Amino acid sequence: MTVQLLTQNQNKLANKFLLTTQQYHLMHEAGVFQEGDRLELINGEITEMSPIGRKHAVCVTRLQELFISRLLGKVQVWSQNPILLNNGSEPQPDLAILKRREDFYAGGLPTPEDILLIIEVADSSIDYDREVKALLYAAVGIPEMWLFDVNKKAIEGYSQPSANGYKLIRRYDENDTLSVLAFPDVTFNWNELF
């Protein structure tokens, strides 16, 4: 009897209903979610995002200001807003550095072709960002991702995307210098990022 129940439960899981981005938007419009819910659609599943802690908020604000000051007029800094990766994924990275568009993406959410760099900042979601979101970003061809661990004050840089994840992962420590692949002459010192 136990084996039969286990098999039935596995079949239910295997047959779960996955949402499209259109269905996800219709749910928002219908008022299914409460104002202020921190949700994102990942691989067809609605995922509740971790609350934003103080260290996380400070890091995102610092990064946003640095990127705007260094790349003003060259990019658009998209902070904690949704991006459209495919028909089943609409994550909200902490920062997305986008190709500049005159309409500020009023005509549609940024897609992988628009994204130069994704930045995820983690205090409690480091494993999720590394094992789920990084794989998703690589699979759709986003050229670069930086992952900030605010608890350990560690930065990981991911590049060379493939269907199986990023092929190149670098760890940056105190006094190291980072630059965005799209703007190699624009540098950031590790010390100013934390």
Contacts in CASP RR format, 6 or more apart in sequence:
PFRMAT RR
TARGET T0000
AUTHOR 0000-0000-0000
METHOD contacts of the structure
MODEL  1
MTVQLLTQNQNKLANKFLLTTQQYHLMHEAGVFQEGDRLELINGEITEMS
PIGRKHAVCVTRLQELFISRLLGKVQVWSQNPILLNNGSEPQPDLAILKR
REDFYAGGLPTPEDILLIIEVADSSIDYDREVKALLYAAVGIPEMWLFDV
NKKAIEGYSQPSANGYKLIRRYDENDTLSVLAFPDVTFNWNELF
18 43 0 8 1.000
18 44 0 8 1.000
18 45 0 8 1.000
18 88 0 8 1.000
19 27 0 8 1.000
19 41 0 8 1.000
19 44 0 8 1.000
19 45 0 8 1.000
19 46 0 8 1.000
19 88 0 8 1.000
20 44 0 8 1.000
20 87 0 8 1.000
20 88 0 8 1.000
21 41 0 8 1.000
21 84 0 8 1.000
21 86 0 8 1.000
21 87 0 8 1.000
21 88 0 8 1.000
21 89 0 8 1.000
21 90 0 8 1.000
22 87 0 8 1.000
24 41 0 8 1.000
24 44 0 8 1.000
24 46 0 8 1.000
24 88 0 8 1.000
24 90 0 8 1.000
27 33 0 8 1.000
33 39 0 8 1.000
37 48 0 8 1.000
38 48 0 8 1.000
38 49 0 8 1.000
38 50 0 8 1.000
38 51 0 8 1.000
38 52 0 8 1.000
38 92 0 8 1.000
39 46 0 8 1.000
39 47 0 8 1.000
39 48 0 8 1.000
39 49 0 8 1.000
40 46 0 8 1.000
40 47 0 8 1.000
40 49 0 8 1.000
40 82 0 8 1.000
40 90 0 8 1.000
40 91 0 8 1.000
40 92 0 8 1.000
41 47 0 8 1.000
41 88 0 8 1.000
41 89 0 8 1.000
41 90 0 8 1.000
41 91 0 8 1.000
42 89 0 8 1.000
42 91 0 8 1.000
42 132 0 8 1.000
42 133 0 8 1.000
42 136 0 8 1.000
43 88 0 8 1.000
43 89 0 8 1.000
43 136 0 8 1.000
44 88 0 8 1.000
44 89 0 8 1.000
49 92 0 8 1.000
49 125 0 8 1.000
50 123 0 8 1.000
50 124 0 8 1.000
50 125 0 8 1.000
52 60 0 8 1.000
53 123 0 8 1.000
55 123 0 8 1.000
55 150 0 8 1.000
55 151 0 8 1.000
56 94 0 8 1.000
56 121 0 8 1.000
56 122 0 8 1.000
56 123 0 8 1.000
56 150 0 8 1.000
59 121 0 8 1.000
59 148 0 8 1.000
59 150 0 8 1.000
59 193 0 8 1.000
59 194 0 8 1.000
60 79 0 8 1.000
60 80 0 8 1.000
60 94 0 8 1.000
60 95 0 8 1.000
60 121 0 8 1.000
62 193 0 8 1.000
63 94 0 8 1.000
63 95 0 8 1.000
63 119 0 8 1.000
63 121 0 8 1.000
63 148 0 8 1.000
63 193 0 8 1.000
64 77 0 8 1.000
64 79 0 8 1.000
64 95 0 8 1.000
66 188 0 8 1.000
66 192 0 8 1.000
66 193 0 8 1.000
67 75 0 8 1.000
67 77 0 8 1.000
67 95 0 8 1.000
67 97 0 8 1.000
68 77 0 8 1.000
70 186 0 8 1.000
70 188 0 8 1.000
71 77 0 8 1.000
71 97 0 8 1.000
71 180 0 8 1.000
71 183 0 8 1.000
71 186 0 8 1.000
73 100 0 8 1.000
74 100 0 8 1.000
74 183 0 8 1.000
75 97 0 8 1.000
75 98 0 8 1.000
75 99 0 8 1.000
75 100 0 8 1.000
75 116 0 8 1.000
76 97 0 8 1.000
76 98 0 8 1.000
76 99 0 8 1.000
76 100 0 8 1.000
76 101 0 8 1.000
76 104 0 8 1.000
76 105 0 8 1.000
77 95 0 8 1.000
77 96 0 8 1.000
77 97 0 8 1.000
77 98 0 8 1.000
78 95 0 8 1.000
78 96 0 8 1.000
78 97 0 8 1.000
78 98 0 8 1.000
78 105 0 8 1.000
78 110 0 8 1.000
79 94 0 8 1.000
79 95 0 8 1.000
80 92 0 8 1.000
80 93 0 8 1.000
80 94 0 8 1.000
80 95 0 8 1.000
81 92 0 8 1.000
81 96 0 8 1.000
82 90 0 8 1.000
82 91 0 8 1.000
82 92 0 8 1.000
82 109 0 8 1.000
83 90 0 8 1.000
83 91 0 8 1.000
83 92 0 8 1.000
83 93 0 8 1.000
83 96 0 8 1.000
83 109 0 8 1.000
83 110 0 8 1.000
83 111 0 8 1.000
83 115 0 8 1.000
84 90 0 8 1.000
84 108 0 8 1.000
84 109 0 8 1.000
84 110 0 8 1.000
84 111 0 8 1.000
85 91 0 8 1.000
85 111 0 8 1.000
85 112 0 8 1.000
85 136 0 8 1.000
85 137 0 8 1.000
85 140 0 8 1.000
86 140 0 8 1.000
89 136 0 8 1.000
89 140 0 8 1.000
90 109 0 8 1.000
91 133 0 8 1.000
91 136 0 8 1.000
93 118 0 8 1.000
93 119 0 8 1.000
93 120 0 8 1.000
93 133 0 8 1.000
94 119 0 8 1.000
94 120 0 8 1.000
94 121 0 8 1.000
95 117 0 8 1.000
95 118 0 8 1.000
95 119 0 8 1.000
95 121 0 8 1.000
96 110 0 8 1.000
96 115 0 8 1.000
96 117 0 8 1.000
96 118 0 8 1.000
96 119 0 8 1.000
97 115 0 8 1.000
97 116 0 8 1.000
97 117 0 8 1.000
97 118 0 8 1.000
97 119 0 8 1.000
97 180 0 8 1.000
97 182 0 8 1.000
98 105 0 8 1.000
98 110 0 8 1.000
98 114 0 8 1.000
98 115 0 8 1.000
98 116 0 8 1.000
99 114 0 8 1.000
99 115 0 8 1.000
99 116 0 8 1.000
101 114 0 8 1.000
105 114 0 8 1.000
112 140 0 8 1.000
112 141 0 8 1.000
112 142 0 8 1.000
115 142 0 8 1.000
115 143 0 8 1.000
116 143 0 8 1.000
116 144 0 8 1.000
116 180 0 8 1.000
116 181 0 8 1.000
116 182 0 8 1.000
117 142 0 8 1.000
117 143 0 8 1.000
117 144 0 8 1.000
117 145 0 8 1.000
117 146 0 8 1.000
117 180 0 8 1.000
117 181 0 8 1.000
117 182 0 8 1.000
118 137 0 8 1.000
118 142 0 8 1.000
118 144 0 8 1.000
118 145 0 8 1.000
118 146 0 8 1.000
119 145 0 8 1.000
119 146 0 8 1.000
119 147 0 8 1.000
119 148 0 8 1.000
120 129 0 8 1.000
120 133 0 8 1.000
120 134 0 8 1.000
120 145 0 8 1.000
120 146 0 8 1.000
120 147 0 8 1.000
120 148 0 8 1.000
121 148 0 8 1.000
121 150 0 8 1.000
122 128 0 8 1.000
122 129 0 8 1.000
122 147 0 8 1.000
122 148 0 8 1.000
122 149 0 8 1.000
122 150 0 8 1.000
123 149 0 8 1.000
123 150 0 8 1.000
123 151 0 8 1.000
126 147 0 8 1.000
126 149 0 8 1.000
126 151 0 8 1.000
129 147 0 8 1.000
130 147 0 8 1.000
130 156 0 8 1.000
134 145 0 8 1.000
134 147 0 8 1.000
134 158 0 8 1.000
134 165 0 8 1.000
134 166 0 8 1.000
135 164 0 8 1.000
135 165 0 8 1.000
137 145 0 8 1.000
137 158 0 8 1.000
137 161 0 8 1.000
137 166 0 8 1.000
138 145 0 8 1.000
138 158 0 8 1.000
138 161 0 8 1.000
138 162 0 8 1.000
138 163 0 8 1.000
138 164 0 8 1.000
138 165 0 8 1.000
138 166 0 8 1.000
139 161 0 8 1.000
139 162 0 8 1.000
139 163 0 8 1.000
139 164 0 8 1.000
139 165 0 8 1.000
140 161 0 8 1.000
141 161 0 8 1.000
142 161 0 8 1.000
143 159 0 8 1.000
143 161 0 8 1.000
143 181 0 8 1.000
143 182 0 8 1.000
144 157 0 8 1.000
144 158 0 8 1.000
144 159 0 8 1.000
144 180 0 8 1.000
144 181 0 8 1.000
144 182 0 8 1.000
145 157 0 8 1.000
145 158 0 8 1.000
145 159 0 8 1.000
145 166 0 8 1.000
146 155 0 8 1.000
146 156 0 8 1.000
146 157 0 8 1.000
146 158 0 8 1.000
146 178 0 8 1.000
147 155 0 8 1.000
147 156 0 8 1.000
147 157 0 8 1.000
147 158 0 8 1.000
148 154 0 8 1.000
148 155 0 8 1.000
148 193 0 8 1.000
149 155 0 8 1.000
149 156 0 8 1.000
150 194 0 8 1.000
153 174 0 8 1.000
153 194 0 8 1.000
154 171 0 8 1.000
154 172 0 8 1.000
154 173 0 8 1.000
155 171 0 8 1.000
155 172 0 8 1.000
155 176 0 8 1.000
155 178 0 8 1.000
155 190 0 8 1.000
155 193 0 8 1.000
156 169 0 8 1.000
156 170 0 8 1.000
156 171 0 8 1.000
156 172 0 8 1.000
157 169 0 8 1.000
157 170 0 8 1.000
157 171 0 8 1.000
157 172 0 8 1.000
157 178 0 8 1.000
158 166 0 8 1.000
158 168 0 8 1.000
158 169 0 8 1.000
159 166 0 8 1.000
159 167 0 8 1.000
159 168 0 8 1.000
159 170 0 8 1.000
159 181 0 8 1.000
160 166 0 8 1.000
160 167 0 8 1.000
160 168 0 8 1.000
161 167 0 8 1.000
172 178 0 8 1.000
172 190 0 8 1.000
173 190 0 8 1.000
174 190 0 8 1.000
174 191 0 8 1.000
175 189 0 8 1.000
175 190 0 8 1.000
175 191 0 8 1.000
176 189 0 8 1.000
176 190 0 8 1.000
177 187 0 8 1.000
177 188 0 8 1.000
177 189 0 8 1.000
177 190 0 8 1.000
178 187 0 8 1.000
178 188 0 8 1.000
178 189 0 8 1.000
178 190 0 8 1.000
178 193 0 8 1.000
179 185 0 8 1.000
179 186 0 8 1.000
179 187 0 8 1.000
179 188 0 8 1.000
180 186 0 8 1.000
END
